[in-house]
Amino acid sequence: MSLNTFSFDEDDVALQRRVNDLLDWGMLLSVVGLLAMGLISIYSATFDAGTSVYFKKQLVYAGVGFTLALVCYFLPERWIRDFSYAMYGVGILMLVAVLIPGIGKVVNGQQCWIQIGGFTFQPSELAKVTTLLALARYISEKGVDVKTIRDLAVVGGIVLLPIALVMGQPDTGSATVFIAMSLGIFLWIGGDLFFLYCVAAVPFIGISALYGVLFESMVVFGIVAALVTIGAFAFRRNIVLTIVAVAMLVGIGLSVEPVFKKLEPYKQARLVTLFEPERNPRGQGYHVIQSILAVGSGGLTGKGFLKGTQTQLRYIPEQWTDFIFCVPSEEFGFVGSVIVIALLVVMMLRSMNIAALVRTKFASVIAIGFGTLMFYHTLVNIGMAIGLFPVMGIPLPFLSAGGTALIMNMCIVGMLLNFYKTRRRRTGGVA
């Protein structure tokens, strides 16, 4: 008795290797999975609510995004690099245009969109990508060293210009994204760790000071300030520089109270909601309370597709955008939440892997910048859904309804797959 044996043709094996070498399957499949989960969630969130237009538009945006990603996949890297500054200029012009009365569309007190027929365009999402390209182009220039004051100032200028324009809309949430992205890049390229420490300490100082203002107790702020001071001196830098840095950080903390009192009431309410959403359950706290209920009520496997009570009864306003994470969490439970987070983590890890594999600094900075963007968006959006972060209008990548963000993210994915494809030419082998 003989057994059938199977053998692989050497040409088939070689072809499979070439295909694997041309595509980062982890990146591609994670993005496709996120898009599928996003479309399912948007469909459920808008089902039988007279808002199915969002689902239909998202399908169109996904098609446009895939098309542009394919274009970016085949573009020579030098073309992307050469046009980086021009694209940055376009992004800045769009941010200026949206502030012009009659061009920019005002929604909920924010002038963040430009209406084009039946579609809206959000310049800040374009500016995130064009700013990333400009940063990558400048940092990769010969002789640039971000540890020098001159080059650090230029990098700071590239980032601060769009931040200033975005704050004029005003859109504080998007402004923080630019900061997070630049910090991730700065850390990757070997920026000064003491500088990074001081910048990273700002939110801890600010939040602890805000807590003290809201609850009339500065004990937490005092503890955080003491820990930050000890950490600063642990770097053993110039004593005068360290004292100045600590003084600035403490000064930021002490300035929180007067700044808070000058904020508009709805902004104050958002910050109060961060710590105690139950203070205003019918106002600013409503979104957060209902979101937490939706996420928690899903259990292990969820209530089933189109069967989520919080989702189908519309307890969460506009849940197809900022609070999209509630939908898979409620309808598919803990399992659904883990799948979404796992896909996002895979995408971030593949971005970091590409950043490490490529041999040009330009491509590496873009890859790590995209990974940082995805990490920050994910952290803040899911944090909003479970009450850990204030509502800042930051979408969940590839899931939240919104054409500009989806198309821009797909363009970057196309670029990263392009960089992965061409890395072999520089390394001389399979990475």
Order of alpha helices (4+ residues) and beta strands (2+ residues): alpha-alpha-alpha-alpha-alpha-beta-beta-beta-alpha-alpha-alpha-alpha-alpha-alpha-alpha-alpha-alpha-alpha-alpha-alpha-alpha-alpha
